[in-house]
Amino acid sequence: MKLIHAINDLTATHKHLLGLSKQKTEALTNNKLDEFQALLLEEQKLIRQLEKQEKKRQEVVEAWNEEQEYSVDSLTITEILQRLDGEEQKMAEDAAITLTNTITELKRQEQLNKALLEESMKFVQLSMELVNPSIKSMNYGAASSDKLSGRSLFDSKA
C-alpha cells in the first residue's frame, strides 16, 4: 500500500533527524560550534525533504479516500486503520506506531538540545558580565560616596 510506504519514508527521515539531533547534543557538550552549525545546515535539508514527503503522504491519503468513495475531507490514521483489513491494517498500524515513537524520541532529544543551548547562553552572558562589569557593580564611584555624604571624617563633639 502506498500509504505504508509514505509513512515508512517519513519514519526514515525522522530517524535521520534523530541521529543529527544526537550529534548536535554531542557538539554542544564538546563546544564544537563549527560542527554544530554544519549539522544545522544538514538538518534544514532534511526538514525540506520531510515537507515534500508529508505532502506526498497527504496526496496518497486523498487518492486512497477517493478510491474508497468516502466523502471525508480529512482522515486520521485511526479512521484509515478502521477501514483496512487483515495484514494491510497490521502493517499500517506498525508503521504509524514506529513513526509516532520516532517523533516522540526526536522531540525529547531536541528539548535536551534546547536546554543545553539555554545553559550555554547563560554561561556566555555571565562571562560577558564578568569581563565587562557594569558601573553599578564597581566598588568605587558615585554610589560609594553617597554613603559618607551625611558625615564628616572628623566627627567630634566639643
C-alpha positions as CSV (number, residue, x, y, z in Angstrom):
1,M,0.0,0.0,0.0
2,K,1.3,3.4,-0.9
3,L,0.3,4.9,2.4
4,I,2.5,2.5,4.3
5,H,5.4,3.3,2.0
6,A,4.8,7.0,2.6
7,I,4.8,6.5,6.4
8,N,8.0,4.5,6.2
9,D,9.7,7.2,4.2
10,L,8.7,9.8,6.9
11,T,10.0,7.4,9.6
12,A,13.3,7.0,7.9
13,T,13.8,10.8,7.6
14,H,12.8,11.3,11.2
15,K,15.3,8.7,12.3
16,H,17.9,10.5,10.3
17,L,16.9,13.8,12.0
18,L,17.1,11.9,15.4
19,G,20.7,10.9,14.6
20,L,21.5,14.5,13.7
21,S,19.9,15.7,16.9
22,K,22.2,13.3,18.9
23,Q,25.2,14.6,17.0
24,K,24.1,18.2,17.9
25,T,24.0,17.2,21.5
26,E,27.5,15.9,21.3
27,A,28.7,19.0,19.5
28,L,27.1,21.3,22.1
29,T,28.6,19.4,25.1
30,N,32.0,19.4,23.5
31,N,31.8,23.1,22.5
32,K,32.3,22.3,18.7
33,L,30.3,25.2,17.3
34,D,31.5,24.8,13.7
35,E,30.3,21.1,13.7
36,F,27.0,22.3,15.3
37,Q,26.5,24.8,12.6
38,A,27.2,22.2,9.9
39,L,24.6,19.9,11.5
40,L,22.0,22.7,11.5
41,L,22.5,23.1,7.7
42,E,22.1,19.4,7.1
43,E,19.0,19.5,9.4
44,Q,17.5,22.2,7.2
45,K,17.8,20.0,4.1
46,L,16.1,17.1,5.9
47,I,13.3,19.4,7.0
48,R,12.7,20.4,3.4
49,Q,12.7,16.7,2.5
50,L,10.2,16.0,5.3
51,E,7.9,18.7,3.9
52,K,7.9,17.0,0.5
53,Q,7.3,13.6,2.0
54,E,4.4,14.9,4.1
55,K,2.8,16.4,1.0
56,K,3.2,13.1,-0.8
57,R,1.6,11.3,2.1
58,Q,-1.3,13.7,2.1
59,E,-1.8,13.1,-1.7
60,V,-1.7,9.3,-1.1
61,V,-4.4,9.6,1.6
62,E,-6.6,11.8,-0.6
63,A,-6.2,9.4,-3.5
64,W,-7.0,6.4,-1.3
65,N,-10.0,8.2,0.1
66,E,-11.4,8.8,-3.3
67,E,-10.9,5.2,-4.3
68,Q,-12.8,4.2,-1.2
69,E,-15.5,6.6,-2.2
70,Y,-15.8,8.3,1.2
71,S,-16.6,11.9,1.4
72,V,-14.4,12.9,4.3
73,D,-12.3,16.0,3.9
74,S,-9.5,14.9,6.3
75,L,-8.7,11.4,7.6
76,T,-6.9,10.4,10.7
77,I,-4.7,7.3,10.9
78,T,-7.3,5.8,13.3
79,E,-10.1,6.2,10.7
80,I,-7.9,4.8,8.0
81,L,-6.9,1.8,10.1
82,Q,-10.6,1.1,10.8
83,R,-11.2,0.9,7.0
84,L,-8.3,-1.5,6.4
85,D,-8.4,-5.3,6.8
86,G,-6.0,-8.0,7.9
87,E,-2.4,-7.8,7.0
88,E,-2.7,-4.3,5.5
89,Q,-4.2,-3.0,8.7
90,K,-1.4,-4.6,10.8
91,M,1.4,-3.2,8.6
92,A,-0.2,0.3,8.6
93,E,-0.6,0.2,12.4
94,D,3.0,-0.9,12.9
95,A,4.3,1.9,10.5
96,A,2.2,4.5,12.3
97,I,3.4,3.4,15.8
98,T,7.1,3.4,14.6
99,L,6.7,6.9,13.2
100,T,5.0,8.2,16.4
101,N,7.7,6.7,18.6
102,T,10.5,8.2,16.4
103,I,8.9,11.6,16.5
104,T,8.5,11.4,20.3
105,E,12.1,10.5,20.8
106,L,13.2,13.3,18.4
107,K,11.1,15.8,20.3
108,R,12.7,14.7,23.6
109,Q,16.2,14.9,22.1
110,E,15.5,18.4,20.8
111,Q,14.3,19.5,24.2
112,L,17.6,18.4,25.6
113,N,19.4,20.4,22.9
114,K,17.3,23.4,23.7
115,A,18.2,23.2,27.4
116,L,21.9,22.8,26.6
117,L,21.7,25.9,24.3
118,E,20.0,27.9,27.0
119,E,22.6,26.9,29.6
120,S,25.4,27.8,27.1
121,M,23.8,31.2,26.5
122,K,23.6,31.9,30.3
123,F,27.2,31.0,30.6
124,V,28.2,33.3,27.8
125,Q,26.1,36.1,29.4
126,L,27.8,35.6,32.7
127,S,31.2,35.5,31.1
128,M,30.4,38.8,29.3
129,E,29.3,40.4,32.6
130,L,32.5,39.3,34.3
131,V,34.7,40.7,31.5
132,N,32.7,43.9,31.2
133,P,31.2,44.8,34.6
134,S,28.6,47.5,34.8
135,I,29.2,50.8,36.5
136,K,26.7,49.8,39.3
137,S,28.8,46.8,40.3
138,M,32.0,48.7,40.8
139,N,33.3,49.3,44.3
140,Y,34.1,53.0,43.8
141,G,32.5,56.0,42.2
142,A,29.4,58.0,42.9
143,A,27.4,55.1,44.6
144,S,30.0,54.6,47.3
145,S,30.5,58.3,48.1
146,D,26.7,58.6,48.8
147,K,27.1,56.6,52.0
148,L,29.5,59.0,53.5
149,S,27.8,62.2,52.4
150,G,26.0,62.8,55.7
151,R,29.0,62.5,58.0
152,S,32.3,64.3,58.1
153,L,35.6,62.5,58.5
154,F,36.2,64.2,61.9
155,D,33.0,63.7,63.8
156,S,33.8,65.3,67.1
157,K,31.7,66.9,69.8
158,A,33.1,69.8,71.7
